[in-house]
Amino acid sequence: MKTSTLIPMFVLGMCFSLNAQQPGSVSTLQATLDNASQAGKFTFIVFHRDSGAGTRTLYQQTQDGIANHSEKALVTTARVDDPTERAMVEKFGISRAPMPMAVVVAPNGAVTGLFPRAISGEQITAAIVPPTMMRCMKELQDKKLVFVCLTRTDKVEVPQGVQAVQQLPQFKDRISLVGMRLNDPAEARFYQQMQLDPQQVNGPHAVLIAPPGVLVGHFTAESSAPQIAASIHKAGQCCDDPNCKHGHAPQTTRPTTSPR
């Protein structure tokens, strides 16, 4: 089976801290993001250079689209050339992007969507991601290898092979473990994207996702550390060195894992 892109690459290729701001500057946008984070809401930011028809249209599309998600989302605007927002624009990497553009930021700071010039209701719904997916996107944007560890209780069981890989020098600082309950309706969409049938999971089970959003494989209690490490190497995710020979490995087959 081929590896699949779990989350849009253009979103996960970004890595930044939304809390970083230039000393002495006053960012209205940062204050809005902080308030939205405290309220647990997604922020749809309409960046623009002017208040022309294109900007007004995108803003109206966004406002109309989040009407059915008002408990989860809000919309705001910011000028891409506003000096007080310069640090934010640089963090998003959109200073030269086509404008207007809607940037979607989750409550935890993860970017879940970039939409130049137009946005649809379907795109808005897709950008309001499930809770665990939101956490994974944040870790992936920080260049982490994410093991989503599945559980039916509040106790997260991590396969022994995953624990062993986490201790290996080449991976110990690059792995993030994220727990997810198997009986949470809010996560249904993420189950599907991870090619996961919750009813088929018995015992410790982890799904590995690598930057920029590639589903590497499923690993169980029977998966050994060498098997998991080999899968990471095969996916070209063994290190951050762009010249690493594994970084150019073909991502054409899904790693061999133990049957679920």
C-alpha positions as CSV (number, residue, x, y, z in Angstrom):
1,M,0.0,0.0,0.0
2,K,1.3,3.5,-0.8
3,T,2.1,6.0,1.8
4,S,-0.5,8.8,1.9
5,T,-0.5,12.4,2.7
6,L,-2.6,12.7,5.8
7,I,-2.6,16.5,6.1
8,P,-2.1,19.1,3.4
9,M,1.6,19.6,2.8
10,F,1.4,23.3,2.2
11,V,0.2,23.7,5.7
12,L,2.5,21.4,7.5
13,G,5.6,22.6,5.8
14,M,5.4,25.7,8.0
15,C,7.2,25.9,11.4
16,F,6.8,28.8,13.6
17,S,5.9,30.1,17.1
18,L,2.8,32.3,17.0
19,N,3.7,33.8,20.4
20,A,7.0,35.3,19.1
21,Q,6.6,39.0,18.7
22,Q,9.1,41.9,18.2
23,P,9.9,43.7,21.5
24,G,7.9,46.9,21.9
25,S,5.4,46.2,19.1
26,V,1.7,46.0,19.7
27,S,0.0,43.3,17.7
28,T,-3.8,43.4,17.6
29,L,-3.7,40.1,15.8
30,Q,-1.7,38.4,18.5
31,A,-4.2,39.6,21.1
32,T,-7.0,38.2,19.0
33,L,-5.2,34.9,18.7
34,D,-4.6,34.8,22.5
35,N,-8.2,35.4,23.3
36,A,-9.4,32.8,20.7
37,S,-7.0,30.3,22.2
38,Q,-8.4,30.9,25.7
39,A,-11.9,30.4,24.3
40,G,-10.9,27.2,22.4
41,K,-11.7,28.7,19.0
42,F,-10.2,28.6,15.5
43,T,-9.2,32.0,14.1
44,F,-9.8,32.7,10.4
45,I,-7.5,35.6,9.6
46,V,-8.2,37.5,6.3
47,F,-4.9,39.1,5.4
48,H,-5.1,41.9,2.8
49,R,-3.3,44.8,1.2
50,D,-6.3,46.9,0.6
51,S,-10.0,47.0,1.2
52,G,-11.0,46.3,-2.4
53,A,-13.6,44.0,-3.8
54,G,-11.4,40.9,-3.5
55,T,-10.9,41.5,0.2
56,R,-14.5,42.2,0.9
57,T,-15.5,39.1,-1.0
58,L,-13.1,36.8,0.9
59,Y,-14.1,38.3,4.2
60,Q,-17.8,37.8,3.4
61,Q,-17.2,34.2,2.3
62,T,-15.3,33.5,5.5
63,Q,-17.9,35.2,7.7
64,D,-20.8,33.3,6.0
65,G,-18.9,30.1,6.2
66,I,-18.2,30.2,9.9
67,A,-21.8,31.1,10.7
68,N,-22.6,27.4,11.3
69,H,-19.4,27.1,13.4
70,S,-19.8,30.1,15.6
71,E,-19.1,28.1,18.8
72,K,-15.8,27.0,17.3
73,A,-14.5,29.8,15.1
74,L,-14.2,33.5,14.6
75,V,-13.0,35.8,11.8
76,T,-10.7,38.8,11.9
77,T,-8.7,40.8,9.5
78,A,-5.1,42.1,9.3
79,R,-3.1,44.2,6.8
80,V,-0.2,42.3,5.5
81,D,1.8,45.6,5.3
82,D,0.9,46.7,8.9
83,P,4.3,47.3,10.7
84,T,2.8,46.1,14.0
85,E,1.9,42.8,12.4
86,R,5.2,42.3,10.5
87,A,6.5,39.6,12.9
88,M,3.3,37.7,12.5
89,V,3.3,38.0,8.7
90,E,6.9,36.7,8.7
91,K,6.1,33.8,10.9
92,F,3.3,32.8,8.5
93,G,5.6,33.3,5.6
94,I,3.0,35.2,3.6
95,S,4.6,38.5,2.9
96,R,4.8,37.8,-0.8
97,A,1.8,35.5,-1.0
98,P,-1.2,36.4,-3.3
99,M,-3.7,38.6,-1.4
100,P,-6.2,38.5,0.1
101,M,-5.6,35.3,1.9
102,A,-7.4,33.5,4.7
103,V,-5.1,31.8,7.3
104,V,-6.7,29.5,9.8
105,V,-5.1,29.1,13.2
106,A,-6.2,26.5,15.7
107,P,-6.5,27.3,19.5
108,N,-3.1,25.6,20.1
109,G,-1.3,27.7,17.4
110,A,-1.3,25.1,14.6
111,V,-2.0,26.4,11.2
112,T,-4.8,24.3,9.7
113,G,-5.4,26.1,6.4
114,L,-4.2,28.7,3.9
115,F,-6.7,29.9,1.3
116,P,-5.7,32.6,-1.2
117,R,-8.4,34.8,-2.7
118,A,-11.4,32.5,-2.0
119,I,-12.7,30.0,0.5
120,S,-15.6,27.6,0.4
121,G,-17.8,26.2,3.1
122,E,-16.2,22.8,2.6
123,Q,-12.8,24.3,3.1
124,I,-13.9,26.0,6.3
125,T,-15.3,22.8,7.7
126,A,-12.1,21.0,6.8
127,A,-9.9,23.6,8.5
128,I,-11.8,23.1,11.8
129,V,-9.9,19.9,12.6
130,P,-10.6,17.3,15.3
131,P,-8.9,17.8,18.7
132,T,-6.2,15.1,18.2
133,M,-5.5,16.1,14.6
134,M,-5.0,19.7,15.9
135,R,-2.4,18.5,18.4
136,C,-0.7,16.4,15.7
137,M,-0.5,19.3,13.3
138,K,1.2,21.4,15.8
139,E,3.8,18.8,16.5
140,L,4.3,18.1,12.8
141,Q,4.8,21.9,12.2
142,D,7.5,21.7,14.9
143,K,9.2,18.9,12.7
144,K,8.3,16.1,15.1
145,L,7.6,12.5,14.3
146,V,4.2,11.9,15.8
147,F,3.0,8.5,17.2
148,V,-0.7,8.6,17.8
149,C,-1.2,6.1,20.6
150,L,-4.7,4.7,20.7
151,T,-6.6,3.8,23.9
152,R,-10.1,3.0,25.1
153,T,-9.4,4.4,28.6
154,D,-7.8,7.4,30.1
155,K,-4.5,5.4,30.3
156,V,-2.4,5.6,27.1
157,E,-0.7,2.4,26.2
158,V,2.4,2.8,24.1
159,P,3.7,-0.2,22.2
160,Q,7.1,-1.4,23.6
161,G,8.7,-1.0,20.2
162,V,7.7,2.6,20.0
163,Q,9.1,3.2,23.6
164,A,12.4,1.6,22.5
165,V,12.6,3.8,19.3
166,Q,12.0,6.8,21.5
167,Q,15.2,6.1,23.4
168,L,17.4,5.8,20.3
169,P,19.8,8.8,20.0
170,Q,18.8,9.7,16.5
171,F,15.1,9.8,17.4
172,K,14.9,10.8,21.1
173,D,14.5,14.5,20.5
174,R,12.3,14.2,17.4
175,I,9.4,12.0,18.6
176,S,6.1,13.1,20.1
177,L,3.5,10.8,21.6
178,V,-0.1,11.9,21.3
179,G,-2.9,9.9,23.0
180,M,-6.3,9.4,21.4
181,R,-9.4,7.6,22.6
182,L,-11.0,5.1,20.3
183,N,-14.5,5.8,21.3
184,D,-14.6,9.6,20.8
185,P,-17.1,10.6,18.1
186,A,-15.3,13.9,17.7
187,E,-12.3,12.1,16.3
188,A,-14.2,10.1,13.6
189,R,-12.8,12.1,10.8
190,F,-9.2,11.5,12.0
191,Y,-9.8,7.8,12.3
192,Q,-10.7,7.7,8.7
193,Q,-7.8,9.7,7.6
194,M,-5.4,7.4,9.5
195,Q,-7.0,4.4,7.7
196,L,-8.1,3.2,11.1
197,D,-11.0,1.0,12.2
198,P,-11.3,1.4,15.9
199,Q,-13.2,-1.9,16.2
200,Q,-10.1,-3.7,14.9
201,V,-7.7,-2.3,17.5
202,N,-6.8,-4.7,20.3
203,G,-4.0,-3.9,22.7
204,P,-1.3,-1.2,22.3
205,H,-1.5,0.4,18.8
206,A,0.2,3.5,17.4
207,V,0.0,5.3,14.1
208,L,3.1,7.1,13.0
209,I,2.7,10.4,11.1
210,A,5.8,12.2,9.8
211,P,6.3,15.7,8.5
212,P,4.8,17.2,6.4
213,G,1.8,15.0,7.1
214,V,2.7,11.5,5.8
215,L,1.1,8.4,7.2
216,V,4.1,6.1,7.7
217,G,2.4,3.1,9.3
218,H,0.6,1.3,12.0
219,F,2.5,-0.4,14.8
220,T,1.3,-2.9,17.5
221,A,2.7,-4.7,20.5
222,E,4.3,-7.1,18.1
223,S,6.2,-4.4,16.2
224,S,9.9,-4.3,17.1
225,A,12.1,-1.3,17.4
226,P,14.2,-2.3,14.4
227,Q,11.0,-2.6,12.3
228,I,9.8,0.8,13.3
229,A,13.2,2.4,12.8
230,A,13.4,0.8,9.4
231,S,10.0,2.3,8.5
232,I,11.2,5.8,9.6
233,H,14.3,5.4,7.5
234,K,12.4,4.2,4.5
235,A,10.1,7.2,4.7
236,G,13.2,9.5,4.6
237,Q,12.4,10.8,8.1
238,C,15.5,9.6,10.1
239,C,17.0,13.0,10.6
240,D,16.9,16.7,9.8
241,D,19.9,16.6,7.4
242,P,18.7,17.5,3.9
243,N,21.8,15.6,2.5
244,C,21.0,12.4,4.3
245,K,20.8,9.5,1.9
246,H,17.6,8.4,3.5
247,G,16.0,11.8,2.8
248,H,15.7,10.8,-0.8
249,A,14.3,7.4,-0.3
250,P,11.2,6.7,-2.4
251,Q,8.0,6.9,-0.4
252,T,6.2,4.4,-2.5
253,T,5.3,1.6,-0.2
254,R,3.7,1.5,3.2
255,P,5.9,-0.1,5.9
256,T,5.3,-3.7,6.7
257,T,3.6,-3.9,10.1
258,S,2.1,-6.5,12.2
259,P,-1.5,-7.3,11.4
260,R,-4.0,-5.3,13.3
